[in-house]
Amino acid sequence: MRLLKLVIIFEIITGLILVVTAQDINRSASIASLKGKVQVKLINEKSWNPAKVGMVLHEGDAVRTSAGSWALLKLDGGKTGTVEVKENTQLLLSELKKNDSGDAKSTLLDLAIGKILIKVQKLRKKNSRFEVKTPTSIVGVRGTVFAVEVENMK
């Protein structure tokens, strides 16, 4: 009986430690294709630089396109979805995380101006989320194809 109590206490403590030490793991997006003048601003850089096909982007990085330009981003190699960044757009990858057990993904895209077309794979886990933030709203989806546009309010 005493051994059973010790085993139960040990399992409870182990479970609590696992919950406390659970970490979010950063995910990535890659530039699958682009046309025209597409620039990126990496989180640790102060200036915008030309984007290249195959470039890997992480949480906190931004993409902007000029007139007549566009870029196609693949989230997690396309497993989570794709984001087509249309012309005259500025997009920040605000959050790209998954928990260390890999069962929940969290995606937040911050669209400052312009238009994006998103194709999101169905989110399988209840605690996963995919959201797009604009200056006036936040849109959340579970898996679909949709566009979000922010117009200049001049």
OpenMM code with the backbone's topology and positions (N, CA, C; nanometers):
from openmm import Vec3, app, unit

residues = "MET ARG LEU LEU LYS LEU VAL ILE ILE PHE GLU ILE ILE THR GLY LEU ILE LEU VAL VAL THR ALA GLN ASP ILE ASN ARG SER ALA SER ILE ALA SER LEU LYS GLY LYS VAL GLN VAL LYS LEU ILE ASN GLU LYS SER TRP ASN PRO ALA LYS VAL GLY MET VAL LEU HIS GLU GLY ASP ALA VAL ARG THR SER ALA GLY SER TRP ALA LEU LEU LYS LEU ASP GLY GLY LYS THR GLY THR VAL GLU VAL LYS GLU ASN THR GLN LEU LEU LEU SER GLU LEU LYS LYS ASN ASP SER GLY ASP ALA LYS SER THR LEU LEU ASP LEU ALA ILE GLY LYS ILE LEU ILE LYS VAL GLN LYS LEU ARG LYS LYS ASN SER ARG PHE GLU VAL LYS THR PRO THR SER ILE VAL GLY VAL ARG GLY THR VAL PHE ALA VAL GLU VAL GLU ASN MET LYS".split()
positions = [
    Vec3(0.0826, -0.1198, 0.0000),
    Vec3(0.0000, 0.0000, 0.0000),
    Vec3(0.0864, 0.1253, 0.0000),
    Vec3(0.1917, 0.1225, 0.0818),
    Vec3(0.2808, 0.2377, 0.0898),
    Vec3(0.3520, 0.2592, -0.0438),
    Vec3(0.3906, 0.1518, -0.1086),
    Vec3(0.4559, 0.1602, -0.2385),
    Vec3(0.3617, 0.2207, -0.3429),
    Vec3(0.2358, 0.1824, -0.3375),
    Vec3(0.1365, 0.2364, -0.4309),
    Vec3(0.1220, 0.3875, -0.4115),
    Vec3(0.1179, 0.4331, -0.2872),
    Vec3(0.1085, 0.5763, -0.2590),
    Vec3(0.2301, 0.6504, -0.3129),
    Vec3(0.3489, 0.5939, -0.2959),
    Vec3(0.4701, 0.6577, -0.3463),
    Vec3(0.4694, 0.6665, -0.4998),
    Vec3(0.4225, 0.5610, -0.5641),
    Vec3(0.4147, 0.5604, -0.7109),
    Vec3(0.3170, 0.6673, -0.7586),
    Vec3(0.2030, 0.6781, -0.6936),
    Vec3(0.1039, 0.7784, -0.7314),
    Vec3(0.1588, 0.9193, -0.7108),
    Vec3(0.2239, 0.9440, -0.5993),
    Vec3(0.2823, 1.0758, -0.5726),
    Vec3(0.3898, 1.1071, -0.6767),
    Vec3(0.4719, 1.0087, -0.7095),
    Vec3(0.5765, 1.0276, -0.8096),
    Vec3(0.5159, 1.0633, -0.9451),
    Vec3(0.4101, 0.9943, -0.9845),
    Vec3(0.3457, 1.0217, -1.1138),
    Vec3(0.2814, 1.1605, -1.1162),
    Vec3(0.2229, 1.2020, -1.0074),
    Vec3(0.1638, 1.3361, -1.0001),
    Vec3(0.2723, 1.4426, -1.0136),
    Vec3(0.3824, 1.4261, -0.9420),
    Vec3(0.4925, 1.5219, -0.9491),
    Vec3(0.5516, 1.5252, -1.0900),
    Vec3(0.5711, 1.4083, -1.1498),
    Vec3(0.6241, 1.4016, -1.2868),
    Vec3(0.5304, 1.4720, -1.3839),
    Vec3(0.4012, 1.4499, -1.3711),
    Vec3(0.3033, 1.5158, -1.4576),
    Vec3(0.3061, 1.6670, -1.4425),
    Vec3(0.3170, 1.7147, -1.3201),
    Vec3(0.3246, 1.8589, -1.2956),
    Vec3(0.4512, 1.9189, -1.3555),
    Vec3(0.5613, 1.8486, -1.3439),
    Vec3(0.6863, 1.8977, -1.4015),
    Vec3(0.6743, 1.9069, -1.5527),
    Vec3(0.6138, 1.8078, -1.6159),
    Vec3(0.5966, 1.8102, -1.7612),
    Vec3(0.5088, 1.9268, -1.8047),
    Vec3(0.4033, 1.9553, -1.7294),
    Vec3(0.3158, 2.0677, -1.7631),
    Vec3(0.3896, 2.1998, -1.7473),
    Vec3(0.4651, 2.2143, -1.6380),
    Vec3(0.5370, 2.3393, -1.6118),
    Vec3(0.6477, 2.3614, -1.7137),
    Vec3(0.7163, 2.2550, -1.7559),
    Vec3(0.8283, 2.2708, -1.8480),
    Vec3(0.7872, 2.2652, -1.9941),
    Vec3(0.6585, 2.2477, -2.0238),
    Vec3(0.6135, 2.2455, -2.1638),
    Vec3(0.6464, 2.3785, -2.2279),
    Vec3(0.7080, 2.3738, -2.3443),
    Vec3(0.7502, 2.4949, -2.4116),
    Vec3(0.6831, 2.5049, -2.5476),
    Vec3(0.6759, 2.6276, -2.5949),
    Vec3(0.6324, 2.6491, -2.7314),
    Vec3(0.7548, 2.6411, -2.8208),
    Vec3(0.7383, 2.5743, -2.9337),
    Vec3(0.8454, 2.5612, -3.0311),
    Vec3(0.8083, 2.6471, -3.1510),
    Vec3(0.9034, 2.7257, -3.1965),
    Vec3(0.8770, 2.8110, -3.3114),
    Vec3(0.8667, 2.7292, -3.4383),
    Vec3(0.7753, 2.7714, -3.5248),
    Vec3(0.7578, 2.7109, -3.6556),
    Vec3(0.8145, 2.8058, -3.7600),
    Vec3(0.7980, 2.7742, -3.8859),
    Vec3(0.8528, 2.8617, -3.9892),
    Vec3(0.7614, 2.8683, -4.1112),
    Vec3(0.7904, 2.9644, -4.1947),
    Vec3(0.7259, 2.9790, -4.3244),
    Vec3(0.8385, 2.9923, -4.4259),
    Vec3(0.8129, 2.9494, -4.5477),
    Vec3(0.9145, 2.9643, -4.6510),
    Vec3(0.8525, 3.0318, -4.7725),
    Vec3(0.9357, 3.1038, -4.8451),
    Vec3(0.8893, 3.1700, -4.9665),
    Vec3(0.8969, 3.0674, -5.0793),
    Vec3(0.7802, 3.0243, -5.1265),
    Vec3(0.7738, 2.9212, -5.2299),
    Vec3(0.7914, 2.9802, -5.3686),
    Vec3(0.7360, 3.0993, -5.3907),
    Vec3(0.7524, 3.1685, -5.5192),
    Vec3(0.7245, 3.3163, -5.4986),
    Vec3(0.7716, 3.3953, -5.5934),
    Vec3(0.7492, 3.5391, -5.5863),
    Vec3(0.7611, 3.5993, -5.7250),
    Vec3(0.7066, 3.7198, -5.7365),
    Vec3(0.7143, 3.7950, -5.8617),
    Vec3(0.7312, 3.9419, -5.8265),
    Vec3(0.8204, 4.0099, -5.8967),
    Vec3(0.8378, 4.1525, -5.8768),
    Vec3(0.9212, 4.1864, -5.7550),
    Vec3(0.8938, 4.3027, -5.6967),
    Vec3(0.9702, 4.3513, -5.5822),
    Vec3(0.9039, 4.3058, -5.4522),
    Vec3(0.9639, 4.2041, -5.3913),
    Vec3(0.9186, 4.1508, -5.2627),
    Vec3(1.0341, 4.1661, -5.1653),
    Vec3(1.0053, 4.2207, -5.0487),
    Vec3(1.1091, 4.2425, -4.9490),
    Vec3(1.0718, 4.1766, -4.8172),
    Vec3(1.1743, 4.1451, -4.7394),
    Vec3(1.1541, 4.0888, -4.6063),
    Vec3(1.2321, 4.1713, -4.5051),
    Vec3(1.1775, 4.1731, -4.3855),
    Vec3(1.2455, 4.2375, -4.2734),
    Vec3(1.2500, 4.1330, -4.1628),
    Vec3(1.3686, 4.0786, -4.1403),
    Vec3(1.3846, 3.9772, -4.0374),
    Vec3(1.3830, 4.0432, -3.9003),
    Vec3(1.3413, 3.9692, -3.8017),
    Vec3(1.3184, 4.0246, -3.6680),
    Vec3(1.4429, 4.0920, -3.6105),
    Vec3(1.5601, 4.0420, -3.6422),
    Vec3(1.6818, 4.0985, -3.5840),
    Vec3(1.7489, 4.2010, -3.6749),
    Vec3(1.6798, 4.2429, -3.7819),
    Vec3(1.7357, 4.3412, -3.8739),
    Vec3(1.6508, 4.4677, -3.8734),
    Vec3(1.7136, 4.5805, -3.9090),
    Vec3(1.6424, 4.7078, -3.9083),
    Vec3(1.5933, 4.7482, -4.0464),
    Vec3(1.6491, 4.6882, -4.1510),
    Vec3(1.6136, 4.7307, -4.2867),
    Vec3(1.5448, 4.6178, -4.3644),
    Vec3(1.4761, 4.6592, -4.4707),
    Vec3(1.4107, 4.5661, -4.5615),
    Vec3(1.5129, 4.5188, -4.6639),
    Vec3(1.5101, 4.3888, -4.6950),
    Vec3(1.6017, 4.3302, -4.7914),
    Vec3(1.5240, 4.2504, -4.8949),
    Vec3(1.5806, 4.2313, -5.0144),
    Vec3(1.5102, 4.1539, -5.1169),
    Vec3(1.4828, 4.0112, -5.0717),
    Vec3(1.3626, 3.9642, -5.1000),
    Vec3(1.3250, 3.8268, -5.0685),
    Vec3(1.3756, 3.7342, -5.1778),
    Vec3(1.3976, 3.6078, -5.1422),
    Vec3(1.4420, 3.5075, -5.2377),
    Vec3(1.3585, 3.3819, -5.2193),
    Vec3(1.3327, 3.3126, -5.3291),
    Vec3(1.2622, 3.1846, -5.3219),
    Vec3(1.3449, 3.0897, -5.2347),
    Vec3(1.2782, 3.0201, -5.1457),
    Vec3(1.3455, 2.9279, -5.0541),
    Vec3(1.3825, 2.9900, -4.9209),
    Vec3(1.3720, 3.1204, -4.9100),
    Vec3(1.4047, 3.1899, -4.7855),
    Vec3(1.3105, 3.1432, -4.6752),
    Vec3(1.3660, 3.1166, -4.5577),
    Vec3(1.2868, 3.0718, -4.4438),
    Vec3(1.2602, 3.1904, -4.3520),
    Vec3(1.1337, 3.2070, -4.3160),
    Vec3(1.0905, 3.3157, -4.2285),
    Vec3(1.0428, 3.2584, -4.0961),
    Vec3(1.0608, 3.3350, -3.9913),
    Vec3(1.0235, 3.2910, -3.8572),
    Vec3(0.9325, 3.3939, -3.7913),
    Vec3(0.8852, 3.3587, -3.6745),
    Vec3(0.8014, 3.4488, -3.5970),
    Vec3(0.8714, 3.5841, -3.5813),
    Vec3(0.7970, 3.6923, -3.6085),
    Vec3(0.8515, 3.8268, -3.5962),
    Vec3(0.9052, 3.8834, -3.7268),
    Vec3(0.9183, 3.8009, -3.8292),
    Vec3(0.9637, 3.8485, -3.9599),
    Vec3(0.8456, 3.9075, -4.0363),
    Vec3(0.8751, 3.9970, -4.1306),
    Vec3(0.7702, 4.0641, -4.2077),
    Vec3(0.7991, 4.0533, -4.3566),
    Vec3(0.6921, 4.0613, -4.4368),
    Vec3(0.7007, 4.0573, -4.5825),
    Vec3(0.6236, 4.1774, -4.6356),
    Vec3(0.6793, 4.2414, -4.7396),
    Vec3(0.6036, 4.3470, -4.8066),
    Vec3(0.6245, 4.3355, -4.9572),
    Vec3(0.5195, 4.3703, -5.0280),
    Vec3(0.5230, 4.3633, -5.1736),
    Vec3(0.4939, 4.5012, -5.2314),
    Vec3(0.5464, 4.5259, -5.3502),
    Vec3(0.5229, 4.6519, -5.4217),
    Vec3(0.4149, 4.6305, -5.5269),
    Vec3(0.3836, 4.7351, -5.6007),
    Vec3(0.2837, 4.7270, -5.7070),
    Vec3(0.3258, 4.6223, -5.8103),
    Vec3(0.2313, 4.5407, -5.8536),
    Vec3(0.2576, 4.4373, -5.9529),
    Vec3(0.3381, 4.3194, -5.9002),
    Vec3(0.3550, 4.3087, -5.7698),
    Vec3(0.4361, 4.2025, -5.7081),
    Vec3(0.3500, 4.1140, -5.6190),
    Vec3(0.3966, 3.9937, -5.5925),
    Vec3(0.3298, 3.9034, -5.4994),
    Vec3(0.4285, 3.7978, -5.4509),
    Vec3(0.3919, 3.7302, -5.3424),
    Vec3(0.4738, 3.6210, -5.2889),
    Vec3(0.3815, 3.5119, -5.2367),
    Vec3(0.4274, 3.3886, -5.2464),
    Vec3(0.3539, 3.2747, -5.1914),
    Vec3(0.4360, 3.2164, -5.0778),
    Vec3(0.3770, 3.2164, -4.9577),
    Vec3(0.4423, 3.1607, -4.8393),
    Vec3(0.3813, 3.0249, -4.8072),
    Vec3(0.4659, 2.9300, -4.7717),
    Vec3(0.4189, 2.7997, -4.7255),
    Vec3(0.4457, 2.7918, -4.5761),
    Vec3(0.3404, 2.7700, -4.5004),
    Vec3(0.3538, 2.7560, -4.3555),
    Vec3(0.3832, 2.6098, -4.3239),
    Vec3(0.4921, 2.5864, -4.2542),
    Vec3(0.5348, 2.4508, -4.2191),
    Vec3(0.5480, 2.3636, -4.3440),
    Vec3(0.6083, 2.4189, -4.4480),
    Vec3(0.6264, 2.3447, -4.5723),
    Vec3(0.4962, 2.3173, -4.6454),
    Vec3(0.3922, 2.3918, -4.6132),
    Vec3(0.2608, 2.3731, -4.6747),
    Vec3(0.1683, 2.2842, -4.5940),
    Vec3(0.2189, 2.2227, -4.4880),
    Vec3(0.1361, 2.1328, -4.4054),
    Vec3(0.0258, 2.2074, -4.3323),
    Vec3(0.0539, 2.3303, -4.2887),
    Vec3(-0.0461, 2.4111, -4.2198),
    Vec3(-0.1291, 2.4901, -4.3196),
    Vec3(-0.0655, 2.5367, -4.4269),
    Vec3(-0.1378, 2.6122, -4.5278),
    Vec3(-0.0447, 2.6999, -4.6088),
    Vec3(-0.1060, 2.7817, -4.6938),
    Vec3(-0.0303, 2.8768, -4.7751),
    Vec3(-0.0903, 3.0153, -4.7600),
    Vec3(-0.0065, 3.1152, -4.7810),
    Vec3(-0.0494, 3.2552, -4.7758),
    Vec3(0.0036, 3.3228, -4.9017),
    Vec3(-0.0883, 3.3705, -4.9841),
    Vec3(-0.0484, 3.4469, -5.1016),
    Vec3(-0.0553, 3.5945, -5.0636),
    Vec3(0.0600, 3.6597, -5.0661),
    Vec3(0.0709, 3.8003, -5.0302),
    Vec3(0.0590, 3.8797, -5.1600),
    Vec3(-0.0528, 3.9494, -5.1752),
    Vec3(-0.0821, 4.0230, -5.2983),
    Vec3(-0.0013, 4.1533, -5.3045),
    Vec3(-0.0155, 4.2262, -5.4150),
    Vec3(0.0607, 4.3498, -5.4353),
    Vec3(0.0258, 4.4560, -5.3306),
    Vec3(0.1237, 4.5420, -5.3035),
    Vec3(0.1076, 4.6544, -5.2095),
    Vec3(0.0600, 4.6090, -5.0719),
    Vec3(0.1231, 4.5055, -5.0203),
    Vec3(0.0830, 4.4457, -4.8929),
    Vec3(0.1999, 4.4436, -4.7964),
    Vec3(0.1677, 4.4606, -4.6670),
    Vec3(0.2672, 4.4429, -4.5615),
    Vec3(0.2100, 4.3480, -4.4577),
    Vec3(0.2819, 4.2375, -4.4337),
    Vec3(0.2356, 4.1296, -4.3464),
    Vec3(0.3443, 4.0929, -4.2461),
    Vec3(0.3051, 4.0823, -4.1195),
    Vec3(0.3960, 4.0416, -4.0126),
    Vec3(0.3561, 3.9021, -3.9649),
    Vec3(0.4536, 3.8138, -3.9526),
    Vec3(0.4297, 3.6807, -3.8968),
    Vec3(0.4401, 3.6937, -3.7443),
    Vec3(0.3319, 3.7340, -3.6821),
    Vec3(0.3334, 3.7660, -3.5388),
    Vec3(0.3568, 3.6443, -3.4507),
    Vec3(0.2941, 3.5336, -3.4846),
    Vec3(0.3077, 3.4141, -3.4013),
    Vec3(0.3046, 3.2892, -3.4878),
    Vec3(0.4082, 3.2087, -3.4733),
    Vec3(0.4179, 3.0786, -3.5392),
    Vec3(0.4742, 2.9818, -3.4358),
    Vec3(0.3869, 2.9184, -3.3611),
    Vec3(0.4314, 2.8312, -3.2524),
    Vec3(0.3585, 2.6974, -3.2557),
    Vec3(0.4193, 2.5992, -3.1934),
    Vec3(0.3506, 2.4749, -3.1595),
    Vec3(0.4060, 2.4318, -3.0250),
    Vec3(0.3241, 2.3608, -2.9486),
    Vec3(0.3759, 2.3172, -2.8195),
    Vec3(0.4706, 2.1995, -2.8402),
    Vec3(0.5533, 2.1716, -2.7411),
    Vec3(0.6590, 2.0714, -2.7594),
    Vec3(0.6069, 1.9311, -2.7837),
    Vec3(0.4829, 1.9044, -2.7489),
    Vec3(0.4277, 1.7723, -2.7792),
    Vec3(0.3734, 1.7679, -2.9217),
    Vec3(0.3692, 1.8844, -2.9874),
    Vec3(0.3302, 1.8915, -3.1277),
    Vec3(0.1819, 1.8788, -3.1545),
    Vec3(0.1002, 1.8789, -3.0488),
    Vec3(-0.0433, 1.8573, -3.0721),
    Vec3(-0.1225, 1.9851, -3.0928),
    Vec3(-0.0622, 2.1022, -3.0724),
    Vec3(-0.1352, 2.2277, -3.0913),
    Vec3(-0.0464, 2.3290, -3.1615),
    Vec3(-0.1035, 2.3945, -3.2639),
    Vec3(-0.0322, 2.4984, -3.3374),
    Vec3(-0.1046, 2.6305, -3.3177),
    Vec3(-0.0249, 2.7368, -3.3101),
    Vec3(-0.0792, 2.8700, -3.2945),
    Vec3(-0.0195, 2.9598, -3.4032),
    Vec3(-0.1085, 3.0175, -3.4863),
    Vec3(-0.0657, 3.1035, -3.5959),
    Vec3(-0.1388, 3.2361, -3.5869),
    Vec3(-0.0639, 3.3466, -3.5894),
    Vec3(-0.1223, 3.4799, -3.5917),
    Vec3(-0.0480, 3.5618, -3.6964),
    Vec3(-0.1211, 3.6037, -3.7985),
    Vec3(-0.0670, 3.6891, -3.9034),
    Vec3(-0.1226, 3.8288, -3.8829),
    Vec3(-0.0370, 3.9300, -3.8900),
    Vec3(-0.0777, 4.0683, -3.8685),
    Vec3(-0.0688, 4.1423, -4.0025),
    Vec3(-0.1849, 4.1718, -4.0605),
    Vec3(-0.1928, 4.2379, -4.1902),
    Vec3(-0.2098, 4.3879, -4.1689),
    Vec3(-0.1054, 4.4660, -4.1983),
    Vec3(-0.1097, 4.6106, -4.1788),
    Vec3(-0.1841, 4.6791, -4.2924),
    Vec3(-0.1558, 4.6370, -4.4152),
    Vec3(-0.2168, 4.6971, -4.5341),
    Vec3(-0.2086, 4.5953, -4.6471),
    Vec3(-0.3038, 4.5997, -4.7382),
    Vec3(-0.2989, 4.5129, -4.8546),
    Vec3(-0.3942, 4.3955, -4.8454),
    Vec3(-0.3632, 4.2894, -4.9197),
    Vec3(-0.4527, 4.1748, -4.9306),
    Vec3(-0.3738, 4.0442, -4.9283),
    Vec3(-0.4283, 3.9461, -4.8580),
    Vec3(-0.3699, 3.8121, -4.8561),
    Vec3(-0.4795, 3.7095, -4.8854),
    Vec3(-0.4411, 3.6033, -4.9528),
    Vec3(-0.5292, 3.4902, -4.9787),
    Vec3(-0.4709, 3.3712, -4.9053),
    Vec3(-0.5498, 3.3121, -4.8172),
    Vec3(-0.5006, 3.2067, -4.7292),
    Vec3(-0.5754, 3.0773, -4.7561),
    Vec3(-0.4988, 2.9689, -4.7619),
    Vec3(-0.5554, 2.8342, -4.7706),
    Vec3(-0.5047, 2.7588, -4.6487),
    Vec3(-0.5940, 2.7377, -4.5520),
    Vec3(-0.5567, 2.6748, -4.4259),
    Vec3(-0.6054, 2.5311, -4.4246),
    Vec3(-0.5154, 2.4398, -4.3896),
    Vec3(-0.5552, 2.3006, -4.3706),
    Vec3(-0.6408, 2.2925, -4.2446),
    Vec3(-0.7309, 2.1983, -4.2400),
    Vec3(-0.8176, 2.1831, -4.1234),
    Vec3(-0.7337, 2.1615, -3.9986),
    Vec3(-0.7629, 2.2406, -3.8953),
    Vec3(-0.6929, 2.2257, -3.7680),
    Vec3(-0.7520, 2.1063, -3.6943),
    Vec3(-0.6706, 2.0084, -3.6662),
    Vec3(-0.7173, 1.8821, -3.6065),
    Vec3(-0.7329, 1.8903, -3.4550),
    Vec3(-0.6523, 1.9698, -3.3918),
    Vec3(-0.6553, 1.9768, -3.2455),
    Vec3(-0.7403, 2.0944, -3.1990),
    Vec3(-0.8191, 2.0699, -3.0976),
    Vec3(-0.9129, 2.1705, -3.0467),
    Vec3(-0.8427, 2.2979, -2.9996),
    Vec3(-0.7248, 2.2839, -2.9414),
    Vec3(-0.6552, 2.4005, -2.8870),
    Vec3(-0.5621, 2.4667, -2.9892),
    Vec3(-0.5667, 2.4252, -3.1163),
    Vec3(-0.4928, 2.4940, -3.2230),
    Vec3(-0.5730, 2.6164, -3.2667),
    Vec3(-0.5008, 2.7162, -3.3205),
    Vec3(-0.5710, 2.8350, -3.3696),
    Vec3(-0.4946, 2.8958, -3.4870),
    Vec3(-0.5716, 2.9560, -3.5771),
    Vec3(-0.5171, 3.0277, -3.6923),
    Vec3(-0.5941, 3.1581, -3.7010),
    Vec3(-0.5236, 3.2708, -3.6840),
    Vec3(-0.5895, 3.4014, -3.6810),
    Vec3(-0.5159, 3.5012, -3.7687),
    Vec3(-0.5934, 3.5948, -3.8222),
    Vec3(-0.5379, 3.7080, -3.8966),
    Vec3(-0.5856, 3.8345, -3.8268),
    Vec3(-0.4902, 3.9194, -3.7916),
    Vec3(-0.5204, 4.0459, -3.7243),
    Vec3(-0.5071, 4.1588, -3.8249),
    Vec3(-0.6027, 4.2502, -3.8234),
    Vec3(-0.5968, 4.3724, -3.9036),
    Vec3(-0.6047, 4.4902, -3.8071),
    Vec3(-0.5903, 4.6125, -3.8559),
    Vec3(-0.6024, 4.7270, -3.7647),
    Vec3(-0.7396, 4.7380, -3.6979),
    Vec3(-0.8424, 4.6741, -3.7527),
    Vec3(-0.9770, 4.6880, -3.6959),
    Vec3(-1.0403, 4.5585, -3.6472),
    Vec3(-0.9792, 4.4426, -3.6732),
    Vec3(-1.0438, 4.3170, -3.6326),
    Vec3(-0.9450, 4.2021, -3.6255),
    Vec3(-0.9949, 4.0902, -3.5726),
    Vec3(-0.9203, 3.9644, -3.5727),
    Vec3(-1.0132, 3.8571, -3.6265),
    Vec3(-0.9637, 3.7805, -3.7247),
    Vec3(-1.0408, 3.6730, -3.7851),
    Vec3(-0.9763, 3.5414, -3.7448),
    Vec3(-1.0567, 3.4469, -3.7007),
    Vec3(-1.0066, 3.3145, -3.6672),
    Vec3(-1.0761, 3.2097, -3.7510),
    Vec3(-1.0006, 3.1093, -3.7968),
    Vec3(-1.0580, 3.0026, -3.8787),
    Vec3(-1.0092, 2.8676, -3.8299),
    Vec3(-1.0791, 2.7625, -3.8723),
    Vec3(-1.0410, 2.6251, -3.8384),
    Vec3(-0.9913, 2.5481, -3.9598),
    Vec3(-1.0078, 2.6033, -4.0790),
    Vec3(-0.9625, 2.5372, -4.2001),
    Vec3(-1.0505, 2.5753, -4.3168),
    Vec3(-0.9980, 2.6529, -4.4083),
    Vec3(-1.0767, 2.7005, -4.5208),
    Vec3(-0.9878, 2.7809, -4.6146),
    Vec3(-1.0468, 2.8331, -4.7188),
    Vec3(-0.9795, 2.9275, -4.8086),
    Vec3(-1.0494, 3.0615, -4.7904),
    Vec3(-0.9729, 3.1680, -4.7659),
    Vec3(-1.0339, 3.2995, -4.7464),
    Vec3(-0.9338, 3.4096, -4.7762),
    Vec3(-0.9865, 3.5270, -4.8015),
    Vec3(-0.9034, 3.6445, -4.8277),
    Vec3(-0.9322, 3.7493, -4.7216),
    Vec3(-0.8291, 3.8269, -4.6896),
    Vec3(-0.8433, 3.9387, -4.5973),
    Vec3(-0.7781, 4.0588, -4.6649),
    Vec3(-0.8478, 4.1723, -4.6593),
    Vec3(-0.7951, 4.2927, -4.7235),
    Vec3(-0.8070, 4.4112, -4.6290),
    Vec3(-0.7010, 4.4914, -4.6248),
    Vec3(-0.6980, 4.6153, -4.5474),
    Vec3(-0.6673, 4.7272, -4.6456),
    Vec3(-0.7590, 4.8235, -4.6560),
    Vec3(-0.7409, 4.9352, -4.7461),
    Vec3(-0.6829, 5.0543, -4.6730),
    Vec3(-0.6104, 5.1354, -4.7454),
    Vec3(-0.5550, 5.2589, -4.6906),
    Vec3(-0.6702, 5.3556, -4.6642),
    Vec3(-0.6748, 5.4150, -4.5480),
    Vec3(-0.7860, 5.5009, -4.5076),
    Vec3(-0.7561, 5.6480, -4.5321),
    Vec3(-0.6917, 5.6817, -4.6434),
    Vec3(-0.6602, 5.8229, -4.6726),
    Vec3(-0.7803, 5.8967, -4.7194),
] * unit.nanometer
topology = app.Topology()
chain = topology.addChain("A")
for resn in residues:
    res = topology.addResidue(resn, chain)
    for name in ("N", "CA", "C"):
        topology.addAtom(name, app.Element.getBySymbol(name[0]), res)
